[in-house]
Amino acid sequence: MKVYIFQSGKEPDMVGFTVDAAGANLPTALAPWAAWTAWTASEEEAAIEASPEAPAPATAGASAAAMAVIERDGFYVARAETIAHMTGIPWVR
């Protein structure tokens, strides 16, 4: 799954992840959204997600839970601090 990453212009500490390249489905209350980058799951990650033995999102960790929300709703929004804690990557520009 390819996910596009945006930063909220209204609240710069909010980051949106969406399957929509334009970010049109991100919450308007946090608009405008500035495109940041895109991320695609690796073949290994995709195979793990597709596996019948894959853990339920609720027990698979924060990243898997976020991916499940993106698959269900088309987007996921979180504070940059939360994402930085999960990934080790500083998300606020």
PyMOL Python script that loads the backbone (N, CA, C, O; Angstrom):
from pymol import cmd

cmd.read_pdbstr("""\
ATOM      1  N   MET A   1       0.850  -1.173   0.000  1.00  0.00           N
ATOM      2  CA  MET A   1       0.000   0.000   0.000  1.00  0.00           C
ATOM      3  C   MET A   1       0.896   1.236   0.000  1.00  0.00           C
ATOM      4  O   MET A   1       1.846   1.326   0.777  1.00  0.00           O
ATOM      5  N   LYS A   2       0.583   2.181  -0.877  1.00  0.00           N
ATOM      6  CA  LYS A   2       1.310   3.444  -0.911  1.00  0.00           C
ATOM      7  C   LYS A   2       0.552   4.454  -0.056  1.00  0.00           C
ATOM      8  O   LYS A   2      -0.654   4.644  -0.216  1.00  0.00           O
ATOM      9  N   VAL A   3       1.278   5.096   0.851  1.00  0.00           N
ATOM     10  CA  VAL A   3       0.693   6.064   1.767  1.00  0.00           C
ATOM     11  C   VAL A   3       1.393   7.403   1.554  1.00  0.00           C
ATOM     12  O   VAL A   3       2.620   7.478   1.504  1.00  0.00           O
ATOM     13  N   TYR A   4       0.589   8.453   1.430  1.00  0.00           N
ATOM     14  CA  TYR A   4       1.108   9.813   1.267  1.00  0.00           C
ATOM     15  C   TYR A   4       1.057  10.505   2.615  1.00  0.00           C
ATOM     16  O   TYR A   4       0.085  10.369   3.358  1.00  0.00           O
ATOM     17  N   ILE A   5       2.114  11.249   2.928  1.00  0.00           N
ATOM     18  CA  ILE A   5       2.247  11.871   4.243  1.00  0.00           C
ATOM     19  C   ILE A   5       2.177  13.384   4.095  1.00  0.00           C
ATOM     20  O   ILE A   5       2.853  13.978   3.256  1.00  0.00           O
ATOM     21  N   PHE A   6       1.338  13.992   4.934  1.00  0.00           N
ATOM     22  CA  PHE A   6       1.099  15.438   4.899  1.00  0.00           C
ATOM     23  C   PHE A   6       1.279  16.029   6.288  1.00  0.00           C
ATOM     24  O   PHE A   6       1.159  15.334   7.297  1.00  0.00           O
ATOM     25  N   GLN A   7       1.571  17.332   6.321  1.00  0.00           N
ATOM     26  CA  GLN A   7       1.669  18.067   7.583  1.00  0.00           C
ATOM     27  C   GLN A   7       0.571  19.119   7.591  1.00  0.00           C
ATOM     28  O   GLN A   7       0.352  19.805   6.593  1.00  0.00           O
ATOM     29  N   SER A   8      -0.114  19.243   8.713  1.00  0.00           N
ATOM     30  CA  SER A   8      -1.180  20.228   8.849  1.00  0.00           C
ATOM     31  C   SER A   8      -0.599  21.636   8.897  1.00  0.00           C
ATOM     32  O   SER A   8       0.368  21.890   9.615  1.00  0.00           O
ATOM     33  N   GLY A   9      -1.189  22.546   8.133  1.00  0.00           N
ATOM     34  CA  GLY A   9      -0.784  23.949   8.180  1.00  0.00           C
ATOM     35  C   GLY A   9      -1.412  24.676   9.355  1.00  0.00           C
ATOM     36  O   GLY A   9      -0.878  25.678   9.829  1.00  0.00           O
ATOM     37  N   LYS A  10      -2.545  24.172   9.825  1.00  0.00           N
ATOM     38  CA  LYS A  10      -3.230  24.799  10.953  1.00  0.00           C
ATOM     39  C   LYS A  10      -2.586  24.401  12.278  1.00  0.00           C
ATOM     40  O   LYS A  10      -2.424  25.231  13.173  1.00  0.00           O
ATOM     41  N   GLU A  11      -2.219  23.124  12.396  1.00  0.00           N
ATOM     42  CA  GLU A  11      -1.542  22.615  13.581  1.00  0.00           C
ATOM     43  C   GLU A  11      -0.333  21.817  13.109  1.00  0.00           C
ATOM     44  O   GLU A  11      -0.440  20.610  12.888  1.00  0.00           O
ATOM     45  N   PRO A  12       0.823  22.475  12.950  1.00  0.00           N
ATOM     46  CA  PRO A  12       2.005  21.837  12.367  1.00  0.00           C
ATOM     47  C   PRO A  12       2.495  20.578  13.084  1.00  0.00           C
ATOM     48  O   PRO A  12       3.295  19.823  12.531  1.00  0.00           O
ATOM     49  N   ASP A  13       2.024  20.349  14.304  1.00  0.00           N
ATOM     50  CA  ASP A  13       2.432  19.129  14.990  1.00  0.00           C
ATOM     51  C   ASP A  13       1.527  17.944  14.633  1.00  0.00           C
ATOM     52  O   ASP A  13       1.692  16.856  15.183  1.00  0.00           O
ATOM     53  N   MET A  14       0.575  18.145  13.721  1.00  0.00           N
ATOM     54  CA  MET A  14      -0.304  17.068  13.274  1.00  0.00           C
ATOM     55  C   MET A  14       0.161  16.568  11.905  1.00  0.00           C
ATOM     56  O   MET A  14       0.450  17.356  11.005  1.00  0.00           O
ATOM     57  N   VAL A  15       0.226  15.247  11.769  1.00  0.00           N
ATOM     58  CA  VAL A  15       0.666  14.602  10.536  1.00  0.00           C
ATOM     59  C   VAL A  15      -0.462  13.718  10.044  1.00  0.00           C
ATOM     60  O   VAL A  15      -1.068  12.980  10.820  1.00  0.00           O
ATOM     61  N   GLY A  16      -0.745  13.796   8.735  1.00  0.00           N
ATOM     62  CA  GLY A  16      -1.789  12.978   8.138  1.00  0.00           C
ATOM     63  C   GLY A  16      -1.199  11.962   7.184  1.00  0.00           C
ATOM     64  O   GLY A  16      -0.298  12.277   6.406  1.00  0.00           O
ATOM     65  N   PHE A  17      -1.705  10.750   7.245  1.00  0.00           N
ATOM     66  CA  PHE A  17      -1.285   9.660   6.365  1.00  0.00           C
ATOM     67  C   PHE A  17      -2.521   9.248   5.574  1.00  0.00           C
ATOM     68  O   PHE A  17      -3.573   8.998   6.161  1.00  0.00           O
ATOM     69  N   THR A  18      -2.409   9.175   4.256  1.00  0.00           N
ATOM     70  CA  THR A  18      -3.576   8.883   3.433  1.00  0.00           C
ATOM     71  C   THR A  18      -3.194   8.125   2.173  1.00  0.00           C
ATOM     72  O   THR A  18      -2.049   8.174   1.722  1.00  0.00           O
ATOM     73  N   VAL A  19      -4.173   7.421   1.611  1.00  0.00           N
ATOM     74  CA  VAL A  19      -3.960   6.737   0.335  1.00  0.00           C
ATOM     75  C   VAL A  19      -4.266   7.685  -0.828  1.00  0.00           C
ATOM     76  O   VAL A  19      -4.054   7.328  -1.987  1.00  0.00           O
ATOM     77  N   ASP A  20      -4.759   8.877  -0.530  1.00  0.00           N
ATOM     78  CA  ASP A  20      -5.095   9.874  -1.550  1.00  0.00           C
ATOM     79  C   ASP A  20      -3.879  10.770  -1.796  1.00  0.00           C
ATOM     80  O   ASP A  20      -3.454  11.495  -0.897  1.00  0.00           O
ATOM     81  N   ALA A  21      -3.320  10.725  -3.001  1.00  0.00           N
ATOM     82  CA  ALA A  21      -2.105  11.486  -3.322  1.00  0.00           C
ATOM     83  C   ALA A  21      -2.285  12.987  -3.127  1.00  0.00           C
ATOM     84  O   ALA A  21      -1.313  13.696  -2.863  1.00  0.00           O
ATOM     85  N   ALA A  22      -3.514  13.480  -3.252  1.00  0.00           N
ATOM     86  CA  ALA A  22      -3.781  14.906  -3.081  1.00  0.00           C
ATOM     87  C   ALA A  22      -4.114  15.264  -1.631  1.00  0.00           C
ATOM     88  O   ALA A  22      -4.157  16.443  -1.279  1.00  0.00           O
ATOM     89  N   GLY A  23      -4.346  14.262  -0.795  1.00  0.00           N
ATOM     90  CA  GLY A  23      -4.705  14.510   0.593  1.00  0.00           C
ATOM     91  C   GLY A  23      -6.106  15.067   0.762  1.00  0.00           C
ATOM     92  O   GLY A  23      -6.430  15.634   1.805  1.00  0.00           O
ATOM     93  N   ALA A  24      -6.941  14.909  -0.261  1.00  0.00           N
ATOM     94  CA  ALA A  24      -8.285  15.490  -0.240  1.00  0.00           C
ATOM     95  C   ALA A  24      -9.192  14.892   0.830  1.00  0.00           C
ATOM     96  O   ALA A  24     -10.184  15.516   1.206  1.00  0.00           O
ATOM     97  N   ASN A  25      -8.878  13.709   1.325  1.00  0.00           N
ATOM     98  CA  ASN A  25      -9.729  13.086   2.335  1.00  0.00           C
ATOM     99  C   ASN A  25      -9.261  13.358   3.765  1.00  0.00           C
ATOM    100  O   ASN A  25      -9.848  12.834   4.712  1.00  0.00           O
ATOM    101  N   LEU A  26      -8.226  14.158   3.933  1.00  0.00           N
ATOM    102  CA  LEU A  26      -7.766  14.511   5.280  1.00  0.00           C
ATOM    103  C   LEU A  26      -8.738  15.520   5.899  1.00  0.00           C
ATOM    104  O   LEU A  26      -9.391  16.262   5.165  1.00  0.00           O
ATOM    105  N   PRO A  27      -8.846  15.564   7.222  1.00  0.00           N
ATOM    106  CA  PRO A  27      -9.817  16.443   7.887  1.00  0.00           C
ATOM    107  C   PRO A  27      -9.624  17.924   7.529  1.00  0.00           C
ATOM    108  O   PRO A  27      -8.527  18.470   7.651  1.00  0.00           O
ATOM    109  N   THR A  28     -10.706  18.552   7.091  1.00  0.00           N
ATOM    110  CA  THR A  28     -10.638  19.971   6.709  1.00  0.00           C
ATOM    111  C   THR A  28     -10.382  20.870   7.915  1.00  0.00           C
ATOM    112  O   THR A  28      -9.882  21.985   7.767  1.00  0.00           O
ATOM    113  N   ALA A  29     -10.723  20.386   9.104  1.00  0.00           N
ATOM    114  CA  ALA A  29     -10.491  21.188  10.316  1.00  0.00           C
ATOM    115  C   ALA A  29      -9.009  21.451  10.551  1.00  0.00           C
ATOM    116  O   ALA A  29      -8.657  22.388  11.268  1.00  0.00           O
ATOM    117  N   LEU A  30      -8.134  20.636   9.957  1.00  0.00           N
ATOM    118  CA  LEU A  30      -6.687  20.804  10.122  1.00  0.00           C
ATOM    119  C   LEU A  30      -6.021  21.338   8.851  1.00  0.00           C
ATOM    120  O   LEU A  30      -4.796  21.437   8.790  1.00  0.00           O
ATOM    121  N   ALA A  31      -6.816  21.678   7.846  1.00  0.00           N
ATOM    122  CA  ALA A  31      -6.294  22.201   6.578  1.00  0.00           C
ATOM    123  C   ALA A  31      -5.738  23.604   6.774  1.00  0.00           C
ATOM    124  O   ALA A  31      -6.125  24.299   7.714  1.00  0.00           O
ATOM    125  N   PRO A  32      -4.844  24.021   5.904  1.00  0.00           N
ATOM    126  CA  PRO A  32      -4.386  23.327   4.708  1.00  0.00           C
ATOM    127  C   PRO A  32      -3.347  22.251   5.044  1.00  0.00           C
ATOM    128  O   PRO A  32      -2.621  22.347   6.034  1.00  0.00           O
ATOM    129  N   TRP A  33      -3.300  21.238   4.200  1.00  0.00           N
ATOM    130  CA  TRP A  33      -2.336  20.151   4.352  1.00  0.00           C
ATOM    131  C   TRP A  33      -1.228  20.322   3.335  1.00  0.00           C
ATOM    132  O   TRP A  33      -1.496  20.546   2.155  1.00  0.00           O
ATOM    133  N   ALA A  34       0.020  20.219   3.782  1.00  0.00           N
ATOM    134  CA  ALA A  34       1.181  20.330   2.898  1.00  0.00           C
ATOM    135  C   ALA A  34       1.745  18.934   2.646  1.00  0.00           C
ATOM    136  O   ALA A  34       2.061  18.199   3.581  1.00  0.00           O
ATOM    137  N   ALA A  35       1.864  18.586   1.376  1.00  0.00           N
ATOM    138  CA  ALA A  35       2.424  17.281   1.020  1.00  0.00           C
ATOM    139  C   ALA A  35       3.850  17.197   1.530  1.00  0.00           C
ATOM    140  O   ALA A  35       4.611  18.161   1.445  1.00  0.00           O
ATOM    141  N   TRP A  36       4.203  16.036   2.060  1.00  0.00           N
ATOM    142  CA  TRP A  36       5.534  15.850   2.619  1.00  0.00           C
ATOM    143  C   TRP A  36       6.296  14.799   1.838  1.00  0.00           C
ATOM    144  O   TRP A  36       7.325  15.097   1.232  1.00  0.00           O
ATOM    145  N   THR A  37       5.807  13.585   1.848  1.00  0.00           N
ATOM    146  CA  THR A  37       6.493  12.492   1.166  1.00  0.00           C
ATOM    147  C   THR A  37       5.506  11.348   0.973  1.00  0.00           C
ATOM    148  O   THR A  37       4.343  11.450   1.364  1.00  0.00           O
ATOM    149  N   ALA A  38       5.968  10.273   0.375  1.00  0.00           N
ATOM    150  CA  ALA A  38       5.155   9.066   0.222  1.00  0.00           C
ATOM    151  C   ALA A  38       5.954   7.884   0.733  1.00  0.00           C
ATOM    152  O   ALA A  38       7.185   7.906   0.746  1.00  0.00           O
ATOM    153  N   TRP A  39       5.244   6.859   1.151  1.00  0.00           N
ATOM    154  CA  TRP A  39       5.875   5.652   1.663  1.00  0.00           C
ATOM    155  C   TRP A  39       5.122   4.453   1.120  1.00  0.00           C
ATOM    156  O   TRP A  39       3.892   4.436   1.095  1.00  0.00           O
ATOM    157  N   THR A  40       5.871   3.451   0.686  1.00  0.00           N
ATOM    158  CA  THR A  40       5.272   2.214   0.206  1.00  0.00           C
ATOM    159  C   THR A  40       5.827   1.061   1.026  1.00  0.00           C
ATOM    160  O   THR A  40       7.032   0.965   1.259  1.00  0.00           O
ATOM    161  N   ALA A  41       4.928   0.194   1.455  1.00  0.00           N
ATOM    162  CA  ALA A  41       5.366  -0.979   2.212  1.00  0.00           C
ATOM    163  C   ALA A  41       6.299  -1.815   1.345  1.00  0.00           C
ATOM    164  O   ALA A  41       6.068  -1.983   0.148  1.00  0.00           O
ATOM    165  N   SER A  42       7.343  -2.329   1.955  1.00  0.00           N
ATOM    166  CA  SER A  42       8.267  -3.190   1.228  1.00  0.00           C
ATOM    167  C   SER A  42       7.575  -4.508   0.889  1.00  0.00           C
ATOM    168  O   SER A  42       6.518  -4.818   1.438  1.00  0.00           O
ATOM    169  N   GLU A  43       8.171  -5.276  -0.012  1.00  0.00           N
ATOM    170  CA  GLU A  43       7.598  -6.576  -0.364  1.00  0.00           C
ATOM    171  C   GLU A  43       7.474  -7.459   0.872  1.00  0.00           C
ATOM    172  O   GLU A  43       6.489  -8.181   1.025  1.00  0.00           O
ATOM    173  N   GLU A  44       8.472  -7.402   1.754  1.00  0.00           N
ATOM    174  CA  GLU A  44       8.433  -8.212   2.972  1.00  0.00           C
ATOM    175  C   GLU A  44       7.280  -7.789   3.870  1.00  0.00           C
ATOM    176  O   GLU A  44       6.545  -8.634   4.381  1.00  0.00           O
ATOM    177  N   GLU A  45       7.117  -6.462   4.066  1.00  0.00           N
ATOM    178  CA  GLU A  45       6.027  -5.969   4.902  1.00  0.00           C
ATOM    179  C   GLU A  45       4.675  -6.330   4.296  1.00  0.00           C
ATOM    180  O   GLU A  45       3.752  -6.726   5.008  1.00  0.00           O
ATOM    181  N   ALA A  46       4.564  -6.190   2.980  1.00  0.00           N
ATOM    182  CA  ALA A  46       3.312  -6.520   2.304  1.00  0.00           C
ATOM    183  C   ALA A  46       2.990  -8.005   2.460  1.00  0.00           C
ATOM    184  O   ALA A  46       1.832  -8.368   2.664  1.00  0.00           O
ATOM    185  N   ALA A  47       4.004  -8.866   2.367  1.00  0.00           N
ATOM    186  CA  ALA A  47       3.791 -10.299   2.525  1.00  0.00           C
ATOM    187  C   ALA A  47       3.343 -10.634   3.943  1.00  0.00           C
ATOM    188  O   ALA A  47       2.471 -11.479   4.142  1.00  0.00           O
ATOM    189  N   ILE A  48       3.944  -9.967   4.928  1.00  0.00           N
ATOM    190  CA  ILE A  48       3.554 -10.193   6.324  1.00  0.00           C
ATOM    191  C   ILE A  48       2.104  -9.766   6.532  1.00  0.00           C
ATOM    192  O   ILE A  48       1.330 -10.477   7.173  1.00  0.00           O
ATOM    193  N   GLU A  49       1.730  -8.586   5.981  1.00  0.00           N
ATOM    194  CA  GLU A  49       0.361  -8.091   6.133  1.00  0.00           C
ATOM    195  C   GLU A  49      -0.651  -9.011   5.466  1.00  0.00           C
ATOM    196  O   GLU A  49      -1.768  -9.171   5.958  1.00  0.00           O
ATOM    197  N   ALA A  50      -0.263  -9.618   4.343  1.00  0.00           N
ATOM    198  CA  ALA A  50      -1.174 -10.473   3.588  1.00  0.00           C
ATOM    199  C   ALA A  50      -1.256 -11.890   4.150  1.00  0.00           C
ATOM    200  O   ALA A  50      -2.150 -12.651   3.780  1.00  0.00           O
ATOM    201  N   SER A  51      -0.354 -12.240   5.021  1.00  0.00           N
ATOM    202  CA  SER A  51      -0.295 -13.592   5.561  1.00  0.00           C
ATOM    203  C   SER A  51      -1.528 -13.900   6.408  1.00  0.00           C
ATOM    204  O   SER A  51      -1.963 -13.063   7.198  1.00  0.00           O
ATOM    205  N   PRO A  52      -2.096 -15.111   6.243  1.00  0.00           N
ATOM    206  CA  PRO A  52      -3.236 -15.480   7.089  1.00  0.00           C
ATOM    207  C   PRO A  52      -2.869 -15.565   8.571  1.00  0.00           C
ATOM    208  O   PRO A  52      -3.739 -15.499   9.440  1.00  0.00           O
ATOM    209  N   GLU A  53      -1.570 -15.712   8.847  1.00  0.00           N
ATOM    210  CA  GLU A  53      -1.117 -15.781  10.236  1.00  0.00           C
ATOM    211  C   GLU A  53      -0.790 -14.402  10.810  1.00  0.00           C
ATOM    212  O   GLU A  53      -0.349 -14.291  11.954  1.00  0.00           O
ATOM    213  N   ALA A  54      -1.006 -13.362  10.020  1.00  0.00           N
ATOM    214  CA  ALA A  54      -0.691 -12.013  10.491  1.00  0.00           C
ATOM    215  C   ALA A  54      -1.489 -11.713  11.754  1.00  0.00           C
ATOM    216  O   ALA A  54      -2.664 -12.068  11.848  1.00  0.00           O
ATOM    217  N   PRO A  55      -0.853 -11.060  12.725  1.00  0.00           N
ATOM    218  CA  PRO A  55      -1.565 -10.752  13.966  1.00  0.00           C
ATOM    219  C   PRO A  55      -2.670  -9.733  13.719  1.00  0.00           C
ATOM    220  O   PRO A  55      -2.606  -8.948  12.773  1.00  0.00           O
ATOM    221  N   ALA A  56      -3.666  -9.756  14.565  1.00  0.00           N
ATOM    222  CA  ALA A  56      -4.730  -8.760  14.486  1.00  0.00           C
ATOM    223  C   ALA A  56      -4.119  -7.386  14.707  1.00  0.00           C
ATOM    224  O   ALA A  56      -3.214  -7.252  15.532  1.00  0.00           O
ATOM    225  N   PRO A  57      -4.588  -6.344  13.988  1.00  0.00           N
ATOM    226  CA  PRO A  57      -3.998  -5.007  14.132  1.00  0.00           C
ATOM    227  C   PRO A  57      -3.921  -4.519  15.567  1.00  0.00           C
ATOM    228  O   PRO A  57      -2.957  -3.852  15.942  1.00  0.00           O
ATOM    229  N   ALA A  58      -4.918  -4.840  16.373  1.00  0.00           N
ATOM    230  CA  ALA A  58      -4.922  -4.368  17.760  1.00  0.00           C
ATOM    231  C   ALA A  58      -3.774  -4.948  18.581  1.00  0.00           C
ATOM    232  O   ALA A  58      -3.368  -4.359  19.583  1.00  0.00           O
ATOM    233  N   THR A  59      -3.245  -6.105  18.161  1.00  0.00           N
ATOM    234  CA  THR A  59      -2.160  -6.718  18.911  1.00  0.00           C
ATOM    235  C   THR A  59      -0.838  -6.671  18.162  1.00  0.00           C
ATOM    236  O   THR A  59       0.169  -7.169  18.666  1.00  0.00           O
ATOM    237  N   ALA A  60      -0.817  -6.082  16.964  1.00  0.00           N
ATOM    238  CA  ALA A  60       0.379  -6.097  16.129  1.00  0.00           C
ATOM    239  C   ALA A  60       1.282  -4.891  16.354  1.00  0.00           C
ATOM    240  O   ALA A  60       2.379  -4.847  15.797  1.00  0.00           O
ATOM    241  N   GLY A  61       0.863  -3.924  17.141  1.00  0.00           N
ATOM    242  CA  GLY A  61       1.678  -2.746  17.378  1.00  0.00           C
ATOM    243  C   GLY A  61       1.063  -1.513  16.736  1.00  0.00           C
ATOM    244  O   GLY A  61       0.101  -1.601  15.974  1.00  0.00           O
ATOM    245  N   ALA A  62       1.643  -0.357  17.064  1.00  0.00           N
ATOM    246  CA  ALA A  62       1.082   0.916  16.636  1.00  0.00           C
ATOM    247  C   ALA A  62       1.076   1.082  15.121  1.00  0.00           C
ATOM    248  O   ALA A  62       0.096   1.582  14.568  1.00  0.00           O
ATOM    249  N   SER A  63       2.136   0.680  14.439  1.00  0.00           N
ATOM    250  CA  SER A  63       2.195   0.852  12.989  1.00  0.00           C
ATOM    251  C   SER A  63       1.121   0.033  12.300  1.00  0.00           C
ATOM    252  O   SER A  63       0.445   0.526  11.397  1.00  0.00           O
ATOM    253  N   ALA A  64       0.959  -1.208  12.717  1.00  0.00           N
ATOM    254  CA  ALA A  64      -0.059  -2.062  12.110  1.00  0.00           C
ATOM    255  C   ALA A  64      -1.455  -1.524  12.388  1.00  0.00           C
ATOM    256  O   ALA A  64      -2.331  -1.578  11.525  1.00  0.00           O
ATOM    257  N   ALA A  65      -1.659  -1.006  13.590  1.00  0.00           N
ATOM    258  CA  ALA A  65      -2.964  -0.434  13.926  1.00  0.00           C
ATOM    259  C   ALA A  65      -3.247   0.789  13.052  1.00  0.00           C
ATOM    260  O   ALA A  65      -4.369   0.969  12.580  1.00  0.00           O
ATOM    261  N   ALA A  66      -2.230   1.630  12.836  1.00  0.00           N
ATOM    262  CA  ALA A  66      -2.399   2.804  11.974  1.00  0.00           C
ATOM    263  C   ALA A  66      -2.705   2.373  10.544  1.00  0.00           C
ATOM    264  O   ALA A  66      -3.567   2.963   9.892  1.00  0.00           O
ATOM    265  N   MET A  67      -2.006   1.351  10.047  1.00  0.00           N
ATOM    266  CA  MET A  67      -2.256   0.861   8.692  1.00  0.00           C
ATOM    267  C   MET A  67      -3.682   0.317   8.567  1.00  0.00           C
ATOM    268  O   MET A  67      -4.322   0.489   7.530  1.00  0.00           O
ATOM    269  N   ALA A  68      -4.176  -0.333   9.613  1.00  0.00           N
ATOM    270  CA  ALA A  68      -5.540  -0.852   9.592  1.00  0.00           C
ATOM    271  C   ALA A  68      -6.551   0.292   9.493  1.00  0.00           C
ATOM    272  O   ALA A  68      -7.554   0.181   8.789  1.00  0.00           O
ATOM    273  N   VAL A  69      -6.278   1.395  10.205  1.00  0.00           N
ATOM    274  CA  VAL A  69      -7.165   2.564  10.148  1.00  0.00           C
ATOM    275  C   VAL A  69      -7.121   3.176   8.743  1.00  0.00           C
ATOM    276  O   VAL A  69      -8.160   3.566   8.211  1.00  0.00           O
ATOM    277  N   ILE A  70      -5.942   3.263   8.145  1.00  0.00           N
ATOM    278  CA  ILE A  70      -5.815   3.801   6.792  1.00  0.00           C
ATOM    279  C   ILE A  70      -6.592   2.927   5.812  1.00  0.00           C
ATOM    280  O   ILE A  70      -7.288   3.439   4.935  1.00  0.00           O
ATOM    281  N   GLU A  71      -6.473   1.605   5.962  1.00  0.00           N
ATOM    282  CA  GLU A  71      -7.220   0.706   5.080  1.00  0.00           C
ATOM    283  C   GLU A  71      -8.723   0.873   5.267  1.00  0.00           C
ATOM    284  O   GLU A  71      -9.476   0.826   4.294  1.00  0.00           O
ATOM    285  N   ARG A  72      -9.165   1.066   6.500  1.00  0.00           N
ATOM    286  CA  ARG A  72     -10.592   1.192   6.787  1.00  0.00           C
ATOM    287  C   ARG A  72     -11.151   2.554   6.394  1.00  0.00           C
ATOM    288  O   ARG A  72     -12.194   2.637   5.746  1.00  0.00           O
ATOM    289  N   ASP A  73     -10.444   3.645   6.793  1.00  0.00           N
ATOM    290  CA  ASP A  73     -10.966   4.998   6.625  1.00  0.00           C
ATOM    291  C   ASP A  73     -10.326   5.777   5.483  1.00  0.00           C
ATOM    292  O   ASP A  73     -10.856   6.804   5.057  1.00  0.00           O
ATOM    293  N   GLY A  74      -9.196   5.297   4.990  1.00  0.00           N
ATOM    294  CA  GLY A  74      -8.489   6.007   3.923  1.00  0.00           C
ATOM    295  C   GLY A  74      -7.454   6.989   4.436  1.00  0.00           C
ATOM    296  O   GLY A  74      -6.650   7.500   3.656  1.00  0.00           O
ATOM    297  N   PHE A  75      -7.457   7.263   5.740  1.00  0.00           N
ATOM    298  CA  PHE A  75      -6.458   8.183   6.306  1.00  0.00           C
ATOM    299  C   PHE A  75      -6.267   7.903   7.787  1.00  0.00           C
ATOM    300  O   PHE A  75      -7.066   7.214   8.420  1.00  0.00           O
ATOM    301  N   TYR A  76      -5.175   8.462   8.326  1.00  0.00           N
ATOM    302  CA  TYR A  76      -4.859   8.379   9.754  1.00  0.00           C
ATOM    303  C   TYR A  76      -4.176   9.684  10.118  1.00  0.00           C
ATOM    304  O   TYR A  76      -3.302  10.144   9.384  1.00  0.00           O
ATOM    305  N   VAL A  77      -4.555  10.289  11.231  1.00  0.00           N
ATOM    306  CA  VAL A  77      -3.960  11.541  11.688  1.00  0.00           C
ATOM    307  C   VAL A  77      -3.434  11.335  13.111  1.00  0.00           C
ATOM    308  O   VAL A  77      -4.108  10.747  13.956  1.00  0.00           O
ATOM    309  N   ALA A  78      -2.226  11.828  13.356  1.00  0.00           N
ATOM    310  CA  ALA A  78      -1.629  11.703  14.686  1.00  0.00           C
ATOM    311  C   ALA A  78      -0.711  12.890  14.942  1.00  0.00           C
ATOM    312  O   ALA A  78      -0.276  13.570  14.013  1.00  0.00           O
ATOM    313  N   ARG A  79      -0.429  13.122  16.201  1.00  0.00           N
ATOM    314  CA  ARG A  79       0.541  14.155  16.557  1.00  0.00           C
ATOM    315  C   ARG A  79       1.920  13.694  16.123  1.00  0.00           C
ATOM    316  O   ARG A  79       2.253  12.514  16.236  1.00  0.00           O
ATOM    317  N   ALA A  80       2.713  14.619  15.630  1.00  0.00           N
ATOM    318  CA  ALA A  80       4.056  14.301  15.158  1.00  0.00           C
ATOM    319  C   ALA A  80       4.895  13.677  16.269  1.00  0.00           C
ATOM    320  O   ALA A  80       5.713  12.795  16.006  1.00  0.00           O
ATOM    321  N   GLU A  81       4.703  14.123  17.490  1.00  0.00           N
ATOM    322  CA  GLU A  81       5.454  13.581  18.625  1.00  0.00           C
ATOM    323  C   GLU A  81       5.179  12.083  18.784  1.00  0.00           C
ATOM    324  O   GLU A  81       6.091  11.314  19.086  1.00  0.00           O
ATOM    325  N   THR A  82       3.942  11.673  18.586  1.00  0.00           N
ATOM    326  CA  THR A  82       3.571  10.260  18.684  1.00  0.00           C
ATOM    327  C   THR A  82       4.263   9.459  17.595  1.00  0.00           C
ATOM    328  O   THR A  82       4.801   8.383  17.855  1.00  0.00           O
ATOM    329  N   ILE A  83       4.249   9.990  16.363  1.00  0.00           N
ATOM    330  CA  ILE A  83       4.871   9.307  15.235  1.00  0.00           C
ATOM    331  C   ILE A  83       6.388   9.241  15.443  1.00  0.00           C
ATOM    332  O   ILE A  83       7.005   8.212  15.168  1.00  0.00           O
ATOM    333  N   ALA A  84       6.981  10.319  15.921  1.00  0.00           N
ATOM    334  CA  ALA A  84       8.428  10.339  16.165  1.00  0.00           C
ATOM    335  C   ALA A  84       8.795   9.298  17.217  1.00  0.00           C
ATOM    336  O   ALA A  84       9.817   8.622  17.100  1.00  0.00           O
ATOM    337  N   HIS A  85       7.966   9.174  18.234  1.00  0.00           N
ATOM    338  CA  HIS A  85       8.219   8.180  19.283  1.00  0.00           C
ATOM    339  C   HIS A  85       8.146   6.761  18.717  1.00  0.00           C
ATOM    340  O   HIS A  85       8.940   5.899  19.095  1.00  0.00           O
ATOM    341  N   MET A  86       7.195   6.519  17.810  1.00  0.00           N
ATOM    342  CA  MET A  86       7.016   5.192  17.221  1.00  0.00           C
ATOM    343  C   MET A  86       8.144   4.832  16.262  1.00  0.00           C
ATOM    344  O   MET A  86       8.568   3.678  16.196  1.00  0.00           O
ATOM    345  N   THR A  87       8.634   5.839  15.510  1.00  0.00           N
ATOM    346  CA  THR A  87       9.568   5.551  14.413  1.00  0.00           C
ATOM    347  C   THR A  87      10.999   6.006  14.672  1.00  0.00           C
ATOM    348  O   THR A  87      11.933   5.492  14.056  1.00  0.00           O
ATOM    349  N   GLY A  88      11.180   6.970  15.582  1.00  0.00           N
ATOM    350  CA  GLY A  88      12.512   7.531  15.787  1.00  0.00           C
ATOM    351  C   GLY A  88      12.839   8.616  14.785  1.00  0.00           C
ATOM    352  O   GLY A  88      13.954   9.138  14.782  1.00  0.00           O
ATOM    353  N   ILE A  89      11.881   8.969  13.925  1.00  0.00           N
ATOM    354  CA  ILE A  89      12.082   9.995  12.887  1.00  0.00           C
ATOM    355  C   ILE A  89      11.422  11.294  13.352  1.00  0.00           C
ATOM    356  O   ILE A  89      10.251  11.284  13.732  1.00  0.00           O
ATOM    357  N   PRO A  90      12.156  12.416  13.328  1.00  0.00           N
ATOM    358  CA  PRO A  90      11.535  13.700  13.699  1.00  0.00           C
ATOM    359  C   PRO A  90      10.588  14.145  12.577  1.00  0.00           C
ATOM    360  O   PRO A  90      11.030  14.387  11.454  1.00  0.00           O
ATOM    361  N   TRP A  91       9.294  14.251  12.876  1.00  0.00           N
ATOM    362  CA  TRP A  91       8.300  14.517  11.833  1.00  0.00           C
ATOM    363  C   TRP A  91       7.987  15.975  11.624  1.00  0.00           C
ATOM    364  O   TRP A  91       7.482  16.330  10.559  1.00  0.00           O
ATOM    365  N   VAL A  92       8.257  16.838  12.577  1.00  0.00           N
ATOM    366  CA  VAL A  92       7.925  18.253  12.400  1.00  0.00           C
ATOM    367  C   VAL A  92       9.062  18.940  11.681  1.00  0.00           C
ATOM    368  O   VAL A  92      10.218  18.848  12.096  1.00  0.00           O
ATOM    369  N   ARG A  93       8.730  19.639  10.587  1.00  0.00           N
ATOM    370  CA  ARG A  93       9.752  20.371   9.827  1.00  0.00           C
ATOM    371  C   ARG A  93       9.951  21.730  10.431  1.00  0.00           C
ATOM    372  O   ARG A  93      10.769  22.509   9.941  1.00  0.00           O
TER     373      ARG A  93
END
""", "prot")
cmd.dss("prot")
cmd.show_as("cartoon", "prot")
cmd.util.cbc("prot")
cmd.orient("prot")
